[in-house]
Amino acid sequence: MAFLVVSVEHTGGRRRAALVALFALLLVCSAPLTLSASAEPAVAEPVVLRMVAWAEPGERLPSGSRDIVEAFAENQRGVRLDLMYDRWPQARPRMRYWSGSLKQYAPDLTIVRDVWLPDYASSLLPLDDVLSAQDLAGLTPSVVERCRVGGKLLGLPWRLDAQALYYRHDLLQAAGLKPPKTLGELTAVATKLSHPPGVYGLGLPALPGGDGVSTYLALLHAFGGEAVDAEGALQLGSEVAAKALAYWVELARAGATPPEALSWSAADMERAFADGRVAMVLAGQGFGGWLKRNRPQLAVGITAAPGDKAPGNQISCDLVVALASTSKPRECGAFLRFVASPRAQRALWMMGGLPVCTDHVREARQFANLAPFLADLETAQGWPLTEGDTAAAVIEHAIWLALSGREEPAVALQAAMAAFGTAGEGSRG
């Protein structure tokens, strides 16, 4: 108003006074607009979830990781995933630290092997109250079971792998043989293709430390057996358990497998196949990609792992889990629900694993290079998640006794169970 009074005091300046008054009015009216703009709240910073995943030494980081991060950002506003990669040899030590005295440094989310779940179950966030049955409805139940311990859901599939039988197509064709589908056919083909010491028909690794156990579990499943029963108790004293071990011993005695199998790992057998010293080998999906890159000249075929009661494939799964120490359980739950979605599962499939969504499994079975790994996926089994360490110790000892000729297979299993304090268990099989 003082501005108006001063302007009006000029004689004969009515027009100028009117203009000044209008200008003053505009200033007064614009003041609230300026204050309102400066008072707008700042945009809230997103909640950041820290996640550590793993890659093999020398392995190229999966480009699909970016798809997962970006798709989640679109799906969940206000939450950002900070995904970092370290090397698999660091995974187990880090889990021990994050589950012990260094919880405060643990990420919110990470990746673990399915066989690690029993060791770290108490350090992981249970998901039964986080994920509904509807969230899990699109996933293959047998794979989801690899994510449970003691009935509790502790993670979700991140990467699925399975075994199939790789064979030298040119060698089978030259011998007038077809890819084996049953255990009897596998024996016949392996025996006919063996010309020791140059070539052995079938590579079955027996090295202690896991590879021999995996081989035996595949044979056991092919005979229709399992290492543990529905209650999680060992059943390695059963007739079918002895049959599976006897089958392996008979192959070895017939000269169809390398005689030094007790000192050969799965990687050794794969290299022997690539070098032409083994005609058939059980291996995972990744081996096919390695052969294409490093042995493109080989005529290689893939078929479902032979079996009488079921294909002899073993599945294994890497899981995404939330650490119980996280301060952001709600946001972790949001990410895990996203992981269970078809969109995320397709991205994970494209990162190099096998599909887990039932719709994606049906789609993948149309491809010849994927179908063998997905045979019997709905009922597939893997390393037992209960009594796993005891089962491994019993199986490794029994394999050593039987393949070295110290004991017959049934006696070897009984002796191994007695050695590890499990005598008498497993008679229900």
Residue, then its C-alpha position, 0 to 999 in steps of 0.5 A: m500500500a505504501f507503494l500506491v500512496v507514493s505513486v498517487e502523490h504525483t500531480g497529473g500522473r493518474r495514468r502512471a499511478a494506475l500502472v504502478a498500482l497494477f504492477a504492485l497488485l501483480l507482485v502481491c498476488s504472485a507472492p503466494l505462488t512463489l511460496s507454494a512452489s518452494a514448499e513442495p515436498a522433496v521426492a522420497e528416496p527409494v528403499v534399497l535392497r542389497m543383494v549378492a549373487w555369485a558367478e564361477p571364476g572366469e564366467r561372464l556375468p549374465s546380461g539378464s541380471r539387468d533385465i531382472v533389476e529393471a523389471f523389478a523397478e517397474n514392478q515395485r515403485g519405491v524399492r530399488l534392487d542393488l545387485m552385486y556379483d562375487r565369485w562362487p568360491q566366496a559364497r560358503p565362507r560369506m554365508r558362515y560370516w553372515s550367519g554368525s558374528l558378522k550379521q550386520y554386514a550381511p546383504d538383504l538377499t543372496i543366492v545359496r545352493d539347495v543342499w546348503l539350506p539345512d545348514y543355514a535354515s535358522s539364518l534365513l527369512p521363512l517365506d510361508d507367511v510372505l508368499s501365498a499359494q497363488d504366488l507359487a501356483g505357476l512354479t513346478p512343485s518338485v522344484v519348489e520342494r527343493c526350497r523347503v527344509g522341515g516343511k518351511l519355504l526358505g527360498l525361490p528358484w533362481r537357477l535350475d539344472a538337471q542331467a541328461l545323457y550326452y552321447r557320440h552320435d557318430l559312434l552309435q551310428a557306426a555301431g548300428l545302435k540307438p540312444p538308450k532309453t532303459l537301463g538294459e539298453l544303457t548296459a548294451v550300448a555302453t558295452k558295445l561302444s567300449h574298446p579299452p583302453g582307448v574308449y570306454g562306453l560310459g563315464l560314471p564318476a565315483l570321486p569322493g566329495g560329491d560326484g560319486v554320490s550324485t552318480y549313485l543317486a541318479l542310478l537309484h532314481a532310475f531304479g525307482g528308489e530314493a535315499v530317504d523316505a517320506e519322513g526323511a529317514l535313510q532307506l539305503g538298506s533296501e533291495v532297490a538301493a542294492k540293485a542300483l549299486a550292483y548295476w554300477v558294479e556290473l558295468a565296471r566289471a564288464g569294462a564299460t566304464p573307466p577302471e579308475a572311476l574312484s579317482w575321476s570327478a564329473a569334470d574329468m569324465e566330461r573332459a574324457f568325453a570331449d577328448g573321445r575317450v568316453a562315448m557317453v556321459l551324464a552331464g548338465q545343460g551347461f556342458g552342451g554349451w561348452l561343447k559347442r564353443n570348444r568342440p564344435q566338430l564333435a557329433v553329439g546327441i542328447t537324450a533323457a537319462p535312461g531309467d526303468k522306473a523314471p529317468g535317471n536325472q538329478i535336479s539341483c537348484d540355486l535359490v534366492v533367499a532373504l537373510a533373517s537379519t534384514s531390516k527390510p523384510r517387507e521389501c524383500g517379500a515384494f522382490l521374492r513375489f516378483v521372482a515367482s512371477p512368470r516375467a521374472q522366471r522367464a528372465l531367469w530361464m534366459m540367463g542360462g538355467l532351465p525353466v521352472c514355470t509350468d508354462h515355460v516347461r511346456e514351451a521348452r519341451q518343444f526344443a530338442n536341446l532342452a527336452p531331455f533335461l526336463a524329462d520327468l521334471e514333475t517328479a524329479q529328485g535331487w540330493p536329499l535335503t534331510e540326512g544329506d551329510t549322513a547319506a553322502a558318507v554312507i554312499e561314498h563308503a559303499i561305492w568304495l567298498a563295492l567298486s574296489g571289489r572289497e564287498e558285494p553291493a548289498v553287503a557294502l551298503q550294510a557295512a557302510m551304514a554300520a560304519f556311520g551308525t545307521a545300521g538297521e535303517g532303510s529296511r522299509g524300502 
